[in-house]
Amino acid sequence: MSAASQIKRQFASDNYAGICPEAFAAMVEANRGHAVSYGDDPWTEKAADLIREVFETRCEVFFVFNGTAANSLSLASLCQSYHSILCHEHAHVETAECGAPEFFANGTKVLLLPGANGKIDPADIDRMVNKRTDIHYPKPRALSLTQATEVGTVYSVDELKTLTDAARQSGLRVQMDGARFANAVVALKVSPKEITWQAGVDVLCFGGTKNGTAVGEAVVFFNLELAREFDHRCKQAGQLASKMRFLAAPWVGMLQDDAWLRHARHANEMARRLDASIRALPGAKIQFPCQTNSVFVRLPEPVITAMHQRGWRFYTHVSQDDCRLMCSWDTTEADVDEFAADLKSLLHPG
């Protein structure tokens, strides 16, 4: 890859973006001198306390290296090997974790639910739970919700409560994949507690990497009983960082002055600008409502190829061959306008 292509900001993934200034500064500060290892350091303690302040409740907080570990280990803590996990058919835990939830839960089966715009229909929870009740069927025990969803939509407070009520009625615990939780919070204009523990969520995988940290996600247990011995589960899975302060410190930088919300709000705004720029172009068909930091658009195959040839990177395998365009904390208006101009010139040459 050339130096130019490394420098140019892209729309393939918010994982492409670098470390935001607040997270980077905290890491630099944490690097001054020695600190106790394996999470017994002031940075990890402060980060966990800040997360408790954000959610306005007592909760248990664990830092792991990535989202796959966060999702897989949190779900494993809710289930036995003979149980099953319900999730949307396009959920990341099904489509992009290489079977990790089943692996770390010693064989717990993932069962898929349909739903428009990336959202689960509450009626399908009851249908799947009661599809079979015999001993040969992996008994449903957990519901995994993605907020924001894989197609960038968000569950409202009422939608979440309806889903968690349905889960409770069926004896299910509720896990939330919040890789882009910050984007959902600012999109909904709610407090974090309103779409987590107050809405019936037991455990949240709180994403930082896609919002500006270098590495590390937070697993936040609102149901404290479910957090018992989770530290042992993390250690066994290779998720206990010896220099834990470098996973935790960026969270201090992100949370203490609400940088996490500012960055998410900016990414969402850039996605809305991109959506508005290409929505009216004949030949470009927007596939889902633009509610967070992604735009899904269907384009002619020759146009996709030509955009790639011009150096633009974006994924086409996330949702039924649609092009997924992700905006990040560092996406600029100029980036959006340049992409839209190239797309317009290809859709309407001359």
C-alpha positions as CSV (number, residue, x, y, z in Angstrom):
1,M,0.0,0.0,0.0
2,S,1.4,3.4,-0.9
3,A,1.9,6.2,1.6
4,A,-0.7,8.3,-0.1
5,S,-3.4,5.6,0.2
6,Q,-2.5,5.2,3.9
7,I,-2.9,8.9,4.6
8,K,-6.2,9.4,2.7
9,R,-9.2,9.0,4.9
10,Q,-11.6,6.3,3.7
11,F,-15.2,5.2,4.2
12,A,-14.6,1.4,4.5
13,S,-14.7,1.3,8.3
14,D,-14.5,3.5,11.3
15,N,-11.7,1.1,12.3
16,Y,-9.6,2.7,9.6
17,A,-9.4,5.9,11.6
18,G,-6.5,6.7,14.0
19,I,-6.5,7.4,17.7
20,C,-8.3,10.5,18.6
21,P,-6.3,13.2,20.5
22,E,-8.0,12.7,23.9
23,A,-7.3,9.0,23.9
24,F,-3.7,9.4,22.6
25,A,-2.9,12.1,25.2
26,A,-4.2,9.8,28.0
27,M,-2.0,6.9,26.7
28,V,1.0,9.2,26.7
29,E,0.3,10.3,30.3
30,A,-0.1,6.7,31.3
31,N,3.3,5.9,29.9
32,R,5.1,8.2,32.3
33,G,6.8,5.9,34.7
34,H,5.7,2.6,36.2
35,A,2.3,1.3,37.2
36,V,1.0,-1.9,38.9
37,S,0.2,-4.5,36.3
38,Y,-2.9,-6.6,35.5
39,G,-5.4,-3.9,36.1
40,D,-4.5,-2.9,39.7
41,D,-3.4,0.5,38.5
42,P,-5.0,4.0,39.0
43,W,-5.9,4.3,35.3
44,T,-8.0,1.2,35.2
45,E,-9.7,2.2,38.5
46,K,-10.5,5.7,37.2
47,A,-11.8,4.4,33.8
48,A,-14.1,2.0,35.5
49,D,-15.4,4.7,37.9
50,L,-16.0,7.0,34.9
51,I,-18.0,4.3,33.2
52,R,-20.1,4.0,36.4
53,E,-20.7,7.7,36.3
54,V,-21.7,7.6,32.7
55,F,-24.3,5.0,33.4
56,E,-25.3,6.4,36.8
57,T,-25.3,3.1,38.5
58,R,-23.2,0.5,40.2
59,C,-21.8,-1.9,37.6
60,E,-18.9,-4.2,37.1
61,V,-16.4,-3.2,34.4
62,F,-13.9,-5.3,32.6
63,F,-11.5,-4.2,29.8
64,V,-10.7,-6.6,26.9
65,F,-8.7,-6.3,23.7
66,N,-11.5,-6.3,21.1
67,G,-15.1,-6.6,20.3
68,T,-15.0,-10.3,19.5
69,A,-13.7,-11.0,23.0
70,A,-16.3,-8.7,24.6
71,N,-19.2,-10.2,22.8
72,S,-18.1,-13.8,23.0
73,L,-17.1,-13.8,26.7
74,S,-20.1,-11.8,27.8
75,L,-22.5,-14.2,26.0
76,A,-20.6,-17.2,27.4
77,S,-21.2,-15.8,30.9
78,L,-25.0,-15.9,30.3
79,C,-25.2,-19.5,29.0
80,Q,-24.4,-23.1,29.5
81,S,-23.1,-25.2,26.6
82,Y,-26.6,-26.7,26.0
83,H,-28.2,-23.3,25.7
84,S,-28.8,-21.0,22.7
85,I,-28.4,-17.3,21.9
86,L,-31.0,-15.4,19.9
87,C,-29.7,-12.6,17.6
88,H,-30.6,-10.9,14.4
89,E,-29.6,-12.7,11.3
90,H,-27.2,-9.9,10.3
91,A,-25.7,-9.4,13.8
92,H,-22.0,-9.2,14.1
93,V,-21.9,-12.1,16.6
94,E,-23.3,-14.3,13.8
95,T,-21.7,-12.9,10.6
96,A,-18.3,-11.7,11.7
97,E,-17.0,-13.5,14.9
98,C,-15.7,-16.7,13.2
99,G,-17.9,-18.8,15.6
100,A,-16.3,-17.2,18.7
101,P,-19.5,-17.0,20.8
102,E,-20.1,-20.8,20.3
103,F,-16.4,-21.5,21.0
104,F,-16.1,-19.6,24.2
105,A,-19.5,-20.9,25.4
106,N,-18.4,-24.5,24.8
107,G,-20.9,-25.1,22.1
108,T,-23.8,-22.8,22.8
109,K,-25.8,-22.5,19.6
110,V,-26.6,-19.1,17.9
111,L,-30.2,-19.0,16.6
112,L,-31.1,-16.3,14.0
113,L,-34.1,-14.0,13.9
114,P,-35.2,-11.9,10.9
115,G,-36.3,-8.3,11.1
116,A,-36.5,-5.2,8.9
117,N,-33.8,-2.5,9.1
118,G,-31.5,-4.7,11.1
119,K,-33.9,-4.9,14.1
120,I,-35.4,-7.9,15.8
121,D,-39.2,-8.3,15.8
122,P,-40.3,-9.1,19.4
123,A,-42.8,-11.6,18.1
124,D,-39.9,-13.7,16.7
125,I,-38.5,-14.1,20.2
126,D,-41.6,-15.9,21.4
127,R,-41.7,-17.9,18.2
128,M,-38.1,-19.1,18.5
129,V,-38.3,-19.8,22.2
130,N,-41.5,-21.9,21.8
131,K,-40.5,-23.4,18.5
132,R,-39.6,-26.5,20.4
133,T,-39.4,-27.3,24.1
134,D,-38.1,-30.8,23.9
135,I,-34.7,-31.9,25.4
136,H,-33.2,-32.2,21.9
137,Y,-33.4,-28.5,21.2
138,P,-30.8,-26.1,22.5
139,K,-32.7,-24.1,25.1
140,P,-32.8,-20.4,24.4
141,R,-31.2,-18.5,27.3
142,A,-29.8,-15.2,25.9
143,L,-30.9,-12.4,23.6
144,S,-28.2,-10.4,21.9
145,L,-29.2,-6.9,20.6
146,T,-27.0,-4.7,18.5
147,Q,-27.1,-1.0,19.2
148,A,-26.6,0.7,16.7
149,T,-27.5,-2.2,14.4
150,E,-25.3,-3.6,11.6
151,V,-27.1,-1.4,9.1
152,G,-26.8,1.8,11.2
153,T,-30.3,2.0,12.6
154,V,-31.1,2.4,16.3
155,Y,-33.6,0.8,18.7
156,S,-35.6,3.5,20.5
157,V,-36.1,3.3,24.2
158,D,-39.6,1.9,23.7
159,E,-38.4,-0.7,21.2
160,L,-35.7,-1.9,23.6
161,K,-38.2,-2.2,26.5
162,T,-40.5,-4.2,24.3
163,L,-37.7,-6.6,23.4
164,T,-36.3,-7.0,26.9
165,D,-39.8,-7.5,28.3
166,A,-40.3,-10.3,25.7
167,A,-37.0,-11.7,26.7
168,R,-37.8,-11.7,30.4
169,Q,-41.1,-13.4,29.7
170,S,-39.2,-16.2,28.0
171,G,-36.5,-16.5,30.6
172,L,-33.8,-14.9,28.5
173,R,-31.0,-12.7,29.7
174,V,-30.1,-9.7,27.5
175,Q,-26.7,-8.8,26.1
176,M,-26.1,-5.7,24.0
177,D,-23.4,-5.4,21.4
178,G,-22.5,-1.8,21.6
179,A,-19.6,-1.5,19.2
180,R,-21.2,1.8,18.1
181,F,-23.1,2.5,21.3
182,A,-21.8,6.1,21.4
183,N,-23.4,6.8,18.0
184,A,-26.7,5.4,19.2
185,V,-26.7,7.6,22.3
186,V,-26.2,10.8,20.4
187,A,-28.6,9.8,17.6
188,L,-31.4,9.1,20.2
189,K,-30.5,12.1,22.4
190,V,-30.9,10.0,25.5
191,S,-28.8,9.3,28.5
192,P,-26.8,6.0,28.4
193,K,-28.8,4.5,31.2
194,E,-32.0,4.9,29.3
195,I,-31.0,2.4,26.6
196,T,-29.1,0.0,28.9
197,W,-30.0,-1.0,32.4
198,Q,-33.1,1.0,32.7
199,A,-34.4,-0.7,29.5
200,G,-33.6,-4.2,30.8
201,V,-30.1,-4.8,29.5
202,D,-28.0,-7.2,31.7
203,V,-24.6,-6.6,30.1
204,L,-23.2,-4.2,27.5
205,C,-20.2,-4.5,25.3
206,F,-19.2,-0.8,25.2
207,G,-17.2,0.0,22.1
208,G,-14.4,2.4,22.1
209,T,-12.2,1.4,19.1
210,K,-14.6,2.6,16.4
211,N,-15.0,5.9,18.3
212,G,-11.3,6.8,18.6
213,T,-9.4,4.5,20.9
214,A,-6.5,2.4,19.7
215,V,-7.6,-0.9,21.2
216,G,-9.8,-2.2,23.9
217,E,-13.5,-2.5,24.6
218,A,-15.3,-2.4,28.0
219,V,-17.7,-5.2,29.2
220,V,-20.2,-3.6,31.6
221,F,-22.3,-5.8,33.8
222,F,-25.4,-4.2,35.1
223,N,-26.6,-7.5,36.5
224,L,-23.8,-7.9,39.1
225,E,-24.5,-11.6,39.7
226,L,-23.7,-12.4,36.1
227,A,-20.3,-10.9,36.5
228,R,-19.2,-13.4,39.0
229,E,-15.8,-14.9,38.0
230,F,-15.8,-13.0,34.7
231,D,-12.3,-12.0,35.6
232,H,-11.3,-15.7,35.5
233,R,-13.0,-16.1,32.1
234,C,-11.1,-13.1,30.7
235,K,-7.8,-14.5,32.0
236,Q,-8.4,-18.0,30.5
237,A,-9.3,-16.4,27.1
238,G,-6.1,-14.4,27.0
239,Q,-7.8,-11.1,27.6
240,L,-6.1,-10.0,30.9
241,A,-3.6,-7.4,29.7
242,S,-0.5,-7.3,31.8
243,K,-0.2,-3.5,31.0
244,M,-3.9,-3.0,31.5
245,R,-3.4,0.8,31.9
246,F,-2.9,1.1,28.2
247,L,-6.4,-0.4,27.5
248,A,-8.0,1.7,30.3
249,A,-6.3,5.1,30.0
250,P,-7.8,6.0,26.6
251,W,-11.2,5.5,28.2
252,V,-10.3,8.2,30.8
253,G,-9.4,10.5,28.0
254,M,-12.6,9.8,26.1
255,L,-15.0,9.9,29.0
256,Q,-13.8,12.6,31.4
257,D,-14.8,15.6,29.1
258,D,-17.4,13.8,27.0
259,A,-15.1,13.4,24.0
260,W,-16.7,10.1,23.2
261,L,-20.1,11.9,22.6
262,R,-18.5,14.7,20.6
263,H,-16.7,12.3,18.3
264,A,-19.8,10.1,17.8
265,R,-21.9,13.2,17.1
266,H,-19.4,14.4,14.5
267,A,-19.3,10.9,12.8
268,N,-23.1,10.9,12.6
269,E,-23.2,14.4,11.2
270,M,-20.8,13.4,8.4
271,A,-22.9,10.4,7.5
272,R,-26.0,12.6,7.2
273,R,-24.0,15.0,5.0
274,L,-22.9,12.0,2.8
275,D,-26.4,10.6,2.7
276,A,-27.8,14.0,1.6
277,S,-25.1,14.3,-1.1
278,I,-25.8,11.0,-2.8
279,R,-29.5,10.3,-2.1
280,A,-30.8,12.3,-5.0
281,L,-28.3,10.9,-7.6
282,P,-30.1,8.8,-10.2
283,G,-28.5,5.3,-10.1
284,A,-27.8,5.5,-6.4
285,K,-30.4,3.9,-4.1
286,I,-30.1,4.4,-0.4
287,Q,-31.0,1.1,1.4
288,F,-31.6,2.0,5.1
289,P,-32.4,5.2,7.1
290,C,-29.2,7.1,8.0
291,Q,-29.5,7.3,11.7
292,T,-25.9,6.9,12.9
293,N,-22.5,7.0,11.2
294,S,-23.2,4.7,8.2
295,V,-24.7,5.1,4.7
296,F,-25.8,2.0,2.8
297,V,-26.2,2.6,-0.9
298,R,-26.8,0.3,-3.9
299,L,-24.7,1.3,-6.9
300,P,-24.2,-0.2,-10.4
301,E,-21.3,-2.7,-10.4
302,P,-19.2,-0.7,-13.0
303,V,-19.5,2.4,-10.8
304,I,-18.3,0.5,-7.7
305,T,-15.3,-0.8,-9.7
306,A,-14.5,2.7,-10.9
307,M,-14.7,4.2,-7.4
308,H,-12.3,1.6,-6.2
309,Q,-10.0,2.4,-9.1
310,R,-10.0,6.1,-8.0
311,G,-8.7,5.0,-4.7
312,W,-11.8,4.9,-2.6
313,R,-12.2,2.0,-0.2
314,F,-15.6,0.7,1.1
315,Y,-17.2,-2.6,1.8
316,T,-19.8,-4.4,-0.4
317,H,-20.3,-7.6,1.6
318,V,-21.9,-6.3,4.8
319,S,-25.6,-6.2,3.6
320,Q,-26.8,-8.0,0.5
321,D,-24.2,-6.5,-1.8
322,D,-24.9,-2.9,-0.8
323,C,-22.0,-0.5,-0.5
324,R,-21.4,0.4,3.2
325,L,-19.9,3.8,3.7
326,M,-18.7,4.5,7.3
327,C,-17.9,7.9,8.7
328,S,-15.4,8.3,11.6
329,W,-14.5,10.7,14.3
330,D,-12.0,12.3,11.9
331,T,-14.0,12.4,8.7
332,T,-14.1,15.9,7.3
333,E,-16.7,17.7,5.1
334,A,-14.1,17.8,2.4
335,D,-13.8,14.0,2.5
336,V,-17.5,13.7,2.1
337,D,-17.7,16.2,-0.7
338,E,-14.8,14.7,-2.6
339,F,-16.3,11.2,-2.4
340,A,-19.8,12.5,-3.5
341,A,-18.3,14.5,-6.4
342,D,-16.4,11.4,-7.7
343,L,-19.6,9.3,-7.4
344,K,-21.6,11.9,-9.2
345,S,-19.1,12.2,-12.1
346,L,-19.3,8.4,-12.6
347,L,-23.0,8.2,-12.4
348,H,-23.4,11.2,-14.8
349,P,-20.3,11.5,-16.9
350,G,-20.0,14.8,-18.8
